[in-house]
């Protein structure tokens, strides 16, 4: 009898999640037979549903998306260093001893996608827009690759400074969006972690900051360039990329943590693009 390892993704809403499609493609690459489902939950029944899922001996891990990432961080036995900084978990791994490790793979997904695209991080001047959960989840991974500087800019200056204080570094500071005009040197890379693109809005940053940048990356994605990417293209930015590769990259890191197999993301990204 073949033992089939079980996985799922918890969220609300969750019907739109591409995680099952992505992980089944990864499993095909690895010659593994898995079951990967979507599980909708509420804040009240999430923990019981999570516990019930892992009561199955074949349940080896799960992904967690909004709005449960902070809730699950308090449920697991241990947190990775990145998850501690993020205060959130998107991947739960059931360990051999039956305890649970919570990790966040967003940062790994982002930097792996940037490297795949040929975007240099080491020694680069990077601007990260937004100081919410998406930004928290990628800080450590960006800083680990030794950028010359990382400036996090947010509408509320205090929130940006608070986030910068989580990882004290000389090359990492938080500022308000209004302070960006004072920055003299251009950025090599601007990363938009705000949710503005999801509502068709633009982050309130000076056009001169964008136009002088070498590359712009938006964590959001759609069937056409996001409003932010279109804006950057009009301002003459040569390299603009959306976050589809990050989505696949963070899933690939989850799959690796569960199975020890590191999938090739390129064919999966291509397949997803063809169906957007």
BELVEN-V922095 format. One record per pair of residues at least 6 apart in sequence whose C-alpha atoms are under 7 Angstrom apart, sorted by the first residue. I is the first residue (numbers start at 0). GAP is how many residues later the second one is. Records with the same first field share a line. If there is no record, write none. Layout:
I: GAP  GAP
This chain:
3: 29  30  31  54
4: 29  30  53  54  55
5: 28  29  30  52  53  54
6: 28  29  30  52  53  54  55
7: 28  29  30  31  54  55
8: 28  29  30  53  54  55
9: 28  29  30  31  53  54  55
10: 28  29  30  53  54  55  56  57
11: 28  29  30  54  55
12: 27
13: 24  26
19: 16  17
21: 246
24: 243
25: 237
26: 6  7
28: 234
29: 231
52: 6
59: 33  34
60: 31  32  33  197
61: 29  30
62: 27  28  29
63: 25  26  27
64: 25
68: 19  20  21
69: 17  18  19
71: 17
72: 14  15  16  29
75: 24  25  26
76: 22  23  24
77: 22  23  24
78: 22  23  24
79: 22  23
81: 21  22  55  58
82: 6  19  20  21
84: 51  81
85: 47  50  51
87: 16
88: 13  14  15
89: 13  14  15
90: 11  12  13  163
91: 8  9  10  11
92: 7  8  9  165
93: 6  7
103: 33
104: 145  148  149
105: 31  32  144
106: 30  31  32  34
107: 33  142
108: 137  138  140  141  144
109: 136  139
110: 30  31
111: 137
112: 132  133  136
120: 24  26
121: 23  24  25  26
122: 23  24  25
123: 23  24  25  64
124: 22  23  24  25  62  63  64
125: 23  24  25  61  62  63  64
126: 23  24  25  60  62  63  64
127: 23  24  25  62  63  64  65
128: 23  24  25  62  63  64  65
129: 22  23  24  62  63  64
130: 23  28  29  32
133: 59
134: 58
147: 23
148: 22  23
149: 21  22  23
150: 21  22  23
151: 8  21  22  23
152: 7  21  22  23  24
153: 6  21  22  23
154: 21  22
155: 20
156: 18  19
159: 14  15  16
160: 12  13  14
163: 8  9  10
176: 27  28
180: 25
185: 23  26  27
186: 26  27
187: 25  26  27
188: 24  25  26  27
189: 25  26  27
190: 25  26  27
191: 25  26  27
192: 25  26
195: 6  7
196: 23  29  30  31
199: 27
200: 26
201: 25  26
209: 22
210: 21  24  25  26
212: 24
213: 23  24  25
214: 22  23  24  25
215: 23  24  25
216: 23  24  25
217: 11  23  24  25
218: 23  24
219: 22  23
220: 21  22  23
221: 54
222: 53
228: 11
244: 24
247: 17  21
248: 16
251: 10  11
255: 6
